[in-house]
């Protein structure tokens, strides 16, 4: 959905029909008046960011735990090498 004055809406409509990303295909573009509420772009972006952060945080915590284990193992190996000298 897009909300703008008539000139900008028409420009968006024309661009959507004529300039798609590589490998994209637009089968149909519809235009109609809409009387409901449209979520502001900043609010949509904030929701998407929250969703991605909720997915990323567990992965980052897992990576942090593995890094800690690696560093501990590296420290043990260094101490073992020092003991062999």
C-alpha positions as MATLAB code, in Angstrom:
seq = 'XXXXXXXXXXXXXXXXXXXXXXXXXXXXXXXXXXXXXXXXXXXXXXXXXXXXXXXXXXXXXXXXXXXXXXXXXXXXXXXXXXXXX';
ca = [
       0.000    0.000    0.000;
       1.146    3.493   -0.705;
      -0.266    6.762    0.502;
       0.569   10.041   -1.207;
      -0.854   12.811   -3.300;
      -2.146   11.932   -6.779;
       1.087   12.896   -8.583;
       3.302   10.730   -6.362;
       0.850    7.848   -6.419;
       0.797    7.930  -10.225;
       4.604    8.041  -10.353;
       4.829    5.041   -8.017;
       2.260    3.189  -10.120;
       4.239    3.858  -13.315;
       7.549    2.819  -11.756;
       6.052   -0.397  -10.375;
       4.864   -1.311  -13.859;
       8.015   -0.362  -15.780;
      11.079   -0.702  -13.518;
      11.294   -3.950  -11.614;
      14.392   -5.500  -10.043;
      16.279   -8.060  -12.136;
      14.302  -11.334  -12.350;
      11.179   -9.722  -10.856;
       7.886   -9.907  -12.652;
       4.850   -7.735  -11.954;
       1.690   -9.422  -13.174;
      -0.725   -6.775  -12.050;
      -0.806   -3.410  -10.305;
      -4.111   -2.297   -8.882;
      -5.049    1.168   -7.824;
      -8.035    2.028   -5.695;
      -9.031    4.441   -2.996;
      -8.516    3.136    0.516;
     -10.172    4.656    3.561;
      -8.490    2.594    6.280;
      -5.346    3.367    8.236;
      -1.902    2.726    6.774;
       0.941    2.061    9.180;
       3.719    4.665    8.844;
       6.941    3.394    7.282;
       8.952    4.087   10.443;
       6.587    1.901   12.459;
       6.776   -0.934    9.921;
      10.585   -0.695    9.934;
      10.658   -0.787   13.752;
       8.496   -3.912   13.801;
      10.741   -5.632   11.246;
      13.854   -4.671   13.197;
      12.358   -6.114   16.394;
      11.490   -9.344   14.617;
      15.002   -9.739   13.239;
      16.585   -8.913   16.604;
      14.444  -11.568   18.293;
      15.761  -14.085   15.758;
      19.380  -12.907   15.994;
      19.829  -12.640   19.764;
      19.694  -16.408   20.488;
      22.185  -17.033   17.662;
      24.539  -14.353   18.976;
      24.341  -15.725   22.508;
      25.124  -19.209   21.209;
      28.093  -17.854   19.245;
      29.331  -16.036   22.343;
      29.169  -19.258   24.359;
      31.109  -21.149   21.706;
      33.736  -18.409   21.505;
      34.173  -18.586   25.275;
      34.647  -22.356   25.074;
      37.170  -21.946   22.240;
      39.179  -19.397   24.200;
      39.206  -21.638   27.270;
      40.384  -24.583   25.164;
      43.036  -22.384   23.548;
      44.246  -21.316   27.001;
      44.458  -24.946   28.113;
      46.433  -25.863   25.002;
      48.875  -22.994   25.526;
      49.414  -24.072   29.134;
      50.015  -27.677   27.997;
      52.602  -26.496   25.437;
      54.351  -24.388   28.090;
      54.457  -27.472   30.363;
      56.226  -29.479   27.655;
      59.129  -27.033   27.442;
];
